[in-house]
């Protein structure tokens, strides 16, 4: 018979060991993984709220399937109002009060900018963020920040190359959000145009996220005589810009930043007839496009939306973006294994080799390295014909 004292000592050592292990792996128990994000469910960018709601719904579906590697996902999604101070407050809440393993899929450049240093200082993964700013692909300074949205610079450079072929003598007007989001697009445009092509930009105008409208900027840009209009905006202002350009009878070749090319959140409010001709980058299959009616990935997505997010629009590209992002979150969590650590999450997310997801367009695969976290290397340039997006060209990063 084992001495009681020895048994108690062994039990005490076991409890101490388990407590130590849990201290080393916050947010992980034998049965659960706690992760979280913040999203703009209110405020000037509330159109992005569907992204967070789809994320939550997807993890409900994952749990209904039994979870990941034997653990259920306990998912927290807090409102940040697209406000940097509020986003930082929510990250602190996730880390210091909830005790999550990682912050996953937070949307927005200003919001992720506000939390990047804090999360890296705490060595908490800022995983698969939905922001394409160049500052987020900086493994040396911010190894815990892993972006999972196509580079804004790459996208804008692709637009520039198309314009140089289609309109060599173009006059380009640019509207951009006055923050890292808009400035990264502007930087990419100028890089793509090259030193010689930059003279084609005849006017630039910026706006603040807190501005009520961009009407005055559009009046000025239209007056420049530009034949090409680059709208590096978020959904609310993208819809305003399309409407105002039509009102002014200004008919340039128009490019729309991909985060603002949502059918229900932008093109419908702007007016489908007014939106006809607008071009944008696409990375995902578009619900409602007959091309994908019999596609297995689309069938799976539509069934998911009907069952788990019945109050959301399945044709909203922002929701599709959230779906693709959370699929990758599942992929990373599963690949990191049952012996889960923050370090393993980062390694799994930064060593992608030709990965595919069911709603990515054919030909778009995901590859990155510990030295270069960007996973997207190409996009499909599409034109809206008044009813649906129609492919124009495939653009690849150099």
C-alpha atoms as one frame of an Amber mdcrd trajectory, in Angstrom:
protein
   0.000   0.000   0.000   1.328   3.386  -0.962   1.984   5.711   2.023  -0.589
   8.493   2.289   2.127  11.114   2.720   3.830  10.034  -0.498   0.493  10.046
  -2.338  -0.285  13.571  -1.135   3.200  14.705  -2.111   2.815  13.193  -5.563
  -0.593  14.821  -5.964   0.822  18.162  -4.885   3.680  17.872  -7.365   1.234
  16.967 -10.133  -0.980  19.965  -9.363   2.045  22.227  -9.254   3.259  20.876
 -12.574  -0.162  21.383 -14.179  -0.396  24.911 -12.786   3.073  25.672 -14.142
   2.105  24.288 -17.555  -1.039  26.408 -17.644   0.976  29.479 -16.676   3.238
  28.762 -19.648   0.290  28.254 -22.021  -2.411  30.859 -21.281  -5.798  30.151
 -22.785  -5.302  26.382 -23.056  -6.858  23.672 -20.895  -7.407  19.979 -21.506
 -10.811  20.753 -23.033 -10.734  24.352 -24.314  -8.733  26.907 -26.278  -9.547
  30.549 -25.523  -8.890  33.029 -28.323 -10.380  36.415 -29.170 -10.510  39.483
 -31.364 -12.026  42.928 -31.545 -14.100  44.170 -34.470 -16.031  47.337 -35.415
 -19.577  46.360 -34.554 -20.311  50.082 -34.200 -18.838  53.322 -35.497 -17.842
  54.601 -38.964 -16.600  51.205 -40.169 -19.439  49.089 -38.796 -19.865  47.501
 -42.245 -16.904  45.354 -41.182 -18.953  43.992 -38.268 -20.145  41.043 -40.366
 -16.531  39.863 -40.399 -16.544  39.303 -36.639 -20.012  37.761 -36.636 -19.031
  35.222 -39.298 -15.910  34.431 -37.260 -17.996  33.671 -34.167 -20.466  31.594
 -36.161 -17.687  29.548 -37.730 -16.209  28.565 -34.379 -19.677  27.517 -33.263
 -19.702  25.192 -36.276 -16.213  23.944 -35.398 -17.344  23.134 -31.871 -20.396
  21.322 -33.194 -17.982  19.144 -35.193 -16.069  18.304 -32.026 -13.588  21.167
 -31.817  -9.914  21.146 -32.788  -7.555  18.394 -31.665  -9.978  17.383 -28.917
 -10.572  20.910 -27.586 -13.555  23.229 -28.006 -12.917  26.839 -28.996 -13.961
  29.501 -26.514 -14.136  32.586 -28.711 -14.434  36.211 -27.569 -15.277  39.049
 -29.969 -15.427  42.585 -28.542 -16.548  45.832 -30.167 -13.732  48.302 -30.859
 -15.788  50.853 -32.805 -12.835  51.063 -35.225 -11.237  53.292 -32.589  -7.506
  52.736 -31.862  -7.800  53.508 -28.111 -10.808  51.201 -27.825  -8.976  48.455
 -29.732  -6.065  48.671 -27.298  -8.496  48.517 -24.377 -10.066  45.373 -25.840
  -6.671  43.728 -26.413  -5.737  44.399 -22.801  -9.039  42.864 -21.733  -8.424
  39.755 -23.835  -4.880  39.295 -22.524  -5.108  40.448 -18.916  -8.699  39.578
 -17.955  -9.783  36.762 -20.252  -6.306  35.242 -20.644  -6.481  34.217 -24.301
  -3.900  32.119 -26.091  -3.889  34.572 -28.997  -5.711  37.485 -30.570  -6.898
  36.202 -33.941  -8.395  37.916 -36.978  -8.835  41.452 -35.677  -9.878  43.655
 -38.580  -8.521  47.077 -39.557  -5.266  48.943 -39.998  -5.730  51.629 -37.309
  -6.995  49.113 -34.759  -4.169  46.629 -35.294  -1.623  49.463 -35.352  -2.806
  50.503 -31.901  -2.304  47.037 -30.409   0.780  45.786 -32.271   3.425  46.939
 -29.802   1.402  45.895 -26.755   0.773  42.356 -28.014   4.376  41.898 -29.141
   5.697  43.143 -25.804   3.456  40.576 -24.108   4.527  37.897 -26.654   0.892
  37.228 -27.479   0.251  36.200 -31.105  -1.457  38.959 -33.086  -2.495  36.278
 -35.490  -3.970  36.451 -39.007  -4.907  40.102 -38.764  -7.147  41.456 -41.498
  -4.985  44.417 -42.482  -2.706  44.687 -45.496  -0.386  47.452 -44.322   3.340
  46.965 -44.877   4.068  47.693 -41.219   2.469  44.380 -40.250   4.965  42.332
 -42.232   7.969  43.041 -40.035   9.157  39.740 -38.494  12.329  41.215 -37.017
  10.663  43.974 -35.025   7.215  42.405 -34.550   7.589  38.611 -34.728   4.238
  38.010 -33.009   2.239  39.928 -35.651   1.155  37.793 -38.623  -0.933  39.514
 -41.320  -3.480  37.596 -43.327  -4.782  40.083 -45.838  -3.240  40.801 -49.219
  -0.685  43.604 -49.181  -2.253  46.991 -49.906   0.962  48.019 -51.665   0.830
  44.946 -53.921  -2.803  45.632 -54.794  -2.303  49.303 -55.652   0.854  48.538
 -57.641  -1.243  46.076 -59.663  -3.779  48.803 -60.408  -0.952  51.079 -61.549
   0.412  48.498 -63.963  -3.026  47.982 -65.480  -3.522  51.725 -65.956  -0.128
  52.099 -67.633  -1.202  49.497 -70.205  -4.807  50.651 -70.639  -4.264  54.416
 -70.497  -0.593  55.333 -71.019  -1.495  59.051 -70.962  -3.899  58.807 -68.030
  -4.578  61.616 -65.598  -4.973  60.025 -62.176  -6.887  61.402 -59.178  -6.568
  59.731 -55.767  -8.821  59.761 -52.717  -7.280  58.104 -49.681  -7.997  57.664
 -45.995  -5.513  59.724 -44.007  -3.960  56.896 -42.028  -1.678  53.907 -42.615
  -4.426  52.181 -44.605  -4.807  54.898 -47.221  -1.139  55.840 -47.269  -0.043
  52.260 -47.962  -2.330  52.143 -50.994  -0.959  55.494 -52.176   2.609  54.281
 -51.692   1.895  51.121 -53.685   0.301  53.143 -56.500   3.363  55.356 -56.828
   5.688  52.376 -56.677   3.736  50.658 -59.437   3.716  53.760 -61.633   7.465
  54.176 -61.278   9.390  57.435 -61.293   8.193  58.328 -64.765   4.577  57.364
 -64.228   4.090  59.340 -61.029   3.655  62.505 -63.081   0.330  61.012 -64.222
  -1.111  61.756 -60.759  -2.758  65.143 -61.193  -4.417  65.428 -57.781  -4.578
  63.757 -54.370  -7.169  64.307 -51.651  -7.421  62.762 -48.209 -10.192  62.435
 -45.644 -10.400  61.564 -41.964 -12.311  58.545 -40.713 -14.419  60.921 -38.613
 -15.452  63.081 -41.596 -19.192  62.960 -42.340 -18.735  62.876 -46.140 -16.133
  63.114 -48.897 -18.316  65.252 -51.169 -15.983  68.257 -51.183 -13.001  66.044
 -52.026 -14.906  64.499 -54.950 -15.857  67.912 -56.332 -12.195  68.935 -56.275
 -10.962  65.659 -57.798 -13.572  65.746 -60.554 -12.501  69.269 -61.381  -8.958
  68.074 -62.029  -9.943  66.534 -65.344  -8.665  63.127 -64.250  -9.505  60.133
 -66.429  -8.671  57.579 -63.712  -9.919  57.635 -60.118  -8.290  55.604 -57.348
 -10.623  55.265 -54.347  -8.505  54.018 -51.436 -11.368  54.140 -48.968 -13.363
  52.107 -46.456 -16.992  51.074 -47.211 -18.944  54.132 -46.051 -16.770  56.555
 -47.997 -16.447  54.283 -51.009 -20.237  54.340 -51.463 -20.283  58.120 -51.045
 -17.523  58.563 -53.626 -19.295  56.413 -56.231 -22.554  58.304 -55.747 -20.921
  61.737 -55.863 -18.881  60.949 -58.972 -22.098  59.937 -60.730 -23.890  63.056
 -59.501 -21.056  65.181 -60.943 -21.259  63.213 -64.217 -17.579  62.354 -63.752
 -16.902  59.089 -65.581 -13.275  58.104 -65.008 -11.868  54.571 -64.997 -12.468
  53.866 -61.308 -10.574  51.526 -58.966 -11.869  50.541 -55.553  -9.713  49.223
 -52.704 -10.624  45.577 -52.105 -11.726  46.049 -48.456 -14.463  48.317 -49.853
 -15.768  46.266 -52.774 -18.673  44.669 -50.913 -21.859  44.329 -52.946 -24.393
  44.889 -50.089 -22.251  47.279 -48.022 -20.969  49.526 -50.834 -22.286  48.917
 -54.346 -25.954  48.531 -53.416 -26.010  51.694 -51.224 -24.129  53.581 -53.929
 -26.503  52.287 -56.616 -25.736  49.310 -58.834 -26.177  51.407 -61.965 -23.830
  54.063 -60.589 -21.287  51.382 -59.641 -21.126  49.825 -63.108 -17.576  49.922
 -64.470 -15.830  50.090 -61.102 -12.795  47.773 -60.870 -11.252  46.102 -57.844
  -8.997  43.273 -56.723 -10.628  39.985 -55.824  -9.153  37.024 -53.990 -12.269
  35.028 -53.142 -15.106  33.350 -55.016 -18.106  35.668 -55.184 -21.413  34.283
 -53.867 -24.152  34.893 -56.396 -21.828  34.501 -59.364 -23.241  31.626 -61.490
 -19.650  30.487 -62.152 -19.575  28.963 -58.670 -23.106  27.586 -58.442 -21.881
  23.964 -58.489 -18.556  24.579 -56.763 -18.118  22.438 -53.644 -16.490  25.252
 -51.672 -19.359  27.613 -52.482 -21.956  24.974 -51.627 -20.269  24.439 -48.258
 -20.071  28.190 -47.605 -23.740  28.818 -48.466 -24.851  25.929 -46.254 -22.748
  27.298 -43.396 -24.224  30.791 -43.759 -27.767  29.439 -43.893 -27.326  27.361
 -40.739 -24.965  29.414 -38.569 -25.336  33.021 -39.812 -28.890  33.184 -41.187
 -29.271  36.912 -40.532 -26.170  37.876 -42.539 -25.915  38.513 -46.272 -24.003
  35.617 -47.860 -23.074  37.860 -50.817 -21.188  40.355 -48.654 -17.499  40.098
 -49.604 -16.527  41.276 -46.120 -18.259  38.239 -44.684 -16.499  36.016 -47.222
 -13.183  37.547 -46.144 -13.997  36.701 -42.525 -14.897  33.148 -43.547 -11.573
  32.666 -45.356  -9.650  34.138 -42.431 -11.325  31.919 -39.839 -10.760  28.865
 -42.062  -7.052  29.688 -41.889  -7.342  30.131 -38.107  -8.744  26.597 -37.890
  -5.954  25.362 -40.194  -3.261  26.952 -38.025  -4.731  25.770 -34.715  -5.113
  22.244 -36.044  -1.611  22.200 -37.516  -0.052  23.428 -34.282  -1.066  20.122
 -32.713  -2.434  19.005 -29.366   0.695  20.161 -27.537  -0.282  23.760 -28.180
   1.948  26.784 -27.541   2.058  30.362 -28.760   5.350  29.654 -30.503   3.850
  26.732 -32.416   0.973  28.921 -33.580   3.393  31.470 -35.023   5.495  28.799
 -36.698   2.453  27.156 -38.265   1.119  30.504 -39.539   4.434  31.612 -41.067
   5.502  28.462 -42.897   2.657  28.113 -45.388   3.617  26.319 -48.600   1.042
  26.557 -51.360  -1.879  26.322 -48.943  -5.381  26.572 -50.400  -8.775  27.287
 -48.883 -12.167  26.407 -50.315 -13.274  29.986 -51.086 -10.030  31.250 -52.633
 -10.166  31.861 -56.374  -8.487  29.164 -58.488  -4.777  29.825 -58.850  -4.472
  31.772 -55.614  -2.337  29.845 -53.143  -0.789  30.932 -49.862   2.942  30.831
 -49.217   5.075  32.640 -46.652   8.256  32.237 -44.639   9.575  33.282 -41.222
  11.387  36.105 -43.068   8.359  37.262 -45.094   4.957  36.843 -43.476   2.879
  37.969 -46.503   0.980  34.950 -47.846  -0.832  36.382 -50.900   1.143  36.743
 -54.137  -1.542  37.474 -56.748  -5.087  38.726 -57.278  -7.815  38.805 -59.889
  -8.660  42.240 -61.261 -12.414  42.378 -61.828 -14.930  44.882 -63.221 -18.466
  45.311 -61.883 -20.922  45.147 -64.791 -23.938  46.442 -62.864 -24.946  42.984
 -61.665 -21.804  41.012 -60.827 -18.010  41.101 -60.857 -16.423  39.994 -64.135
 -12.768  38.902 -64.355 -10.478  41.248 -66.312  -6.906  40.112 -65.608  -4.702
  38.176 -63.197  -2.108  40.320 -61.455   0.936  38.781 -59.800   3.366  40.394
 -57.387   6.915  40.765 -58.666
